[in-house]
Every structure is written in C-alpha cells, then in structure tokens.
C-alpha cells in the first residue's frame, strides 16, 4: 500500500472517529432528555460498541490488508455512520430547543464544555441548519461562552481569545464550506450594531417595538453554515450574552409589575356586580395568558413576546375596571381628524426624500448618505443604480412609518380611539414594506452572485434597517388589535 493511500485512509479514519464521538455524545444527551423529560426511550437502536470496535481497529488494517479490502471496510463503515446520523437526527428533531435547555440546566459536569463542543461539531458533520437547530446552537453557544456571576448578578463573557481558540477546535476535522471574508466581516459588523441596539433597550416596549430581536433572528437565519465559523461564533456569543443580560434585567422588573397588576385585576373583578360579554372575553384572555406565562416560567422559557401580550391584556382590562366602564367609545368616533401626518404618509418616494433633505425628521444612516446625495443632485430615483434606488426606497418607507407612529400611539392613548384611515394606511405600509424587503433580498442575492460584496453589504444594511421599522409597526398594530 502506497504512502498516499495510507494517508487518505488515515484521514477517513480520523473523520469517522470524530463523527463517532459526536454521535455518541449526542446519543448520551438524547438518552437523558428522552428518559427524564419525555418519559420514554430514544426511538432508535444503534450498536455503538460494535461501531466503536470496528473504527478503533481500522489503523491495524492499513499494513495488513490490501487497499481494496481496506476501501471496502471503510466504505461500509461510512455508510453505517451515515445511517446512524439519520437515526440520531430524527430523534434530535423530535425534541425542542426548550427541552435541550431544560436538560442542560439540570446537568452539572466538569466535562460540560467538551460535551457541548461535540454536539456543535455534530451539526457541522450533519451539514444542516434549520430553525430548531439554530435555536439549539444559540443556547449551546451562549452556555459555553459565559458564566453567571452571583456578585454582579449577570452573565459574564469569557475571554474572547479563549473562545476563539475553543471554537477553532471545531474546524479540526469538520468540513464547513468556506465563507467569503467580506461577507463574514459584514455579518460581524451587523451583529456589533445589533448588540449596540440591545444595550439601548431599557424596557419591554423598547425590545418589542424596536424589532431588534426579530432582526437578530432574521440575520442568523440568513447565515446558513457560516453561523458555525469561529469568528462569527465569537460575535454571536457576545451578542447572546448581552441580550440575555438585558432580557433578565427587563424580565425581573416586568415580572414584579405584572404580578402586582394581575393581583389588582383579580381584586377589582370581585367587586363587579355583573360582567359584560366583552369583559368576560377579556378576563378569559388574561387568565389564558397568565397560565401560558406560568407554564413558560416552569420550563424556563419565557419569551418577551408572551410577556408583552400578557402585559397588554392585563393593562387593557385594568384600565376598564378602574374607570368602572364609564367610557365606551362610539364605533364611529375618531380622535384624529385627517391632517398632515396622513397626507405626508401618502406621498411618493421622491417627495418623501425631498422632505428629508429639506428638514430631516428621520435619522439617515451612514450607508444611506451617499445615495441620498446622488438623489439631491438629480432629483429623480429612476436613473439611479438599482442598489442606491432600493436603499432610498427603504429610507422613504421608514419615513412613512415614522410619520404614522405618533398618530397611532396617540390614538392608543386616547381610550383606544383610532382614525380608521391611519390604521388602514399603517396596514398598507406593512404589506408594501414586506414586498420592498423581498425586492432588496433578491437584489442582495444577485449582487453576491455577481461578486459585488460591497453592494450586497449596503443592501443588507438597508434590509435589516427596514425590517426593524416594519416589525416595530407590526407589533404596535398587533398591540392595538
């Protein structure tokens, strides 16, 4: 057997060994999850001991068997490992990210970091990332990247160089496809910007209305397997630890407020002589959300969206109870007469952009300034390059949203009385904004295909800035019902 053949067989042996370690580690975790959380056995039968013995015996064959015999034996083992991946993956898909989190929160072992690294590498070998896998990876990365400080009452990020070295170990045998450096830098820059936005969130409303969580989730979903590259993982770890700390700060404050307000609702409810059908419905909604909130707490999986819905429903009922139902707005009543806000929101992109140039009432991002300067020179969007035109269309759409936000919030504060035209225009802005986001995404993909990384980066910024405004408007509309 030639040296080249031995080297090739040895590399395949190393891959098989690494894959077996990952499978065995995840198998152990799945055994625990299925037994202790689901009360049943894992839905597969694999003879791991036999697989281990066969893989361990491979190196001895290199000098004692013909190449064709070794090839046949390794090939059969590779097929067996592939079947095992399918079986274990099916079992893994059947458990939720929250189940995995519950298991690890009850799991204490000095070898935990090695266990987590093997599970992450399992997904590298699997070469597949869907939403559930990404959520599981998000949890595992956050857990391995930080520790909780009782003194500071928050999670502390481990040394970045240590984390980078730790994550680089994933690449030793793994077969991740390469990521263009400029695209990787783009992901890192966007995550740094989103981390800054998270830091600026001071309340539940800031988190929900800013849309930053949705933007973070959307960015991660676009990364594909680039999500698992060491440099990207370090930034994901930073972003996750920051988000977790801010979430815990807000959660502690909001939970105490919610408990107080729920108690007041129950107290006032006892004083009611009769309940209207509408009030009965609203009280049932509060009870349902309280039950969902408590169940989520038991699982350790309280999402801000659940808390926001609970808070909205509780305060709506509390407002009615405390005013003793003395004011019920007439269906046709409108608190906001048609005015400049509604008229300005209906202007075309060019007119909106000219308004921004005349007296800017909306923040213009750095990446938007050059296209806006070009528009200022020619006063038309049509002759401009497609990327610049899409960036400015996104800016104009954000301006329309900003114009309508104040009337919506003011209407919500005026005992829930809202101008129907304002609501209709807001819903239209969400729909047209989603179409614009698709146009920007198509242009981004085309730019990447053509090798235009800088153009793609500009378009991605426009997309995520637009998504933050759109998600904020959508959540506000959802809050207003």
Order of alpha helices (4+ residues) and beta strands (2+ residues): alpha-alpha-alpha-alpha-alpha-alpha-alpha-beta-beta-alpha-alpha-alpha-alpha-alpha-alpha-alpha-alpha-alpha-alpha-alpha-alpha-alpha
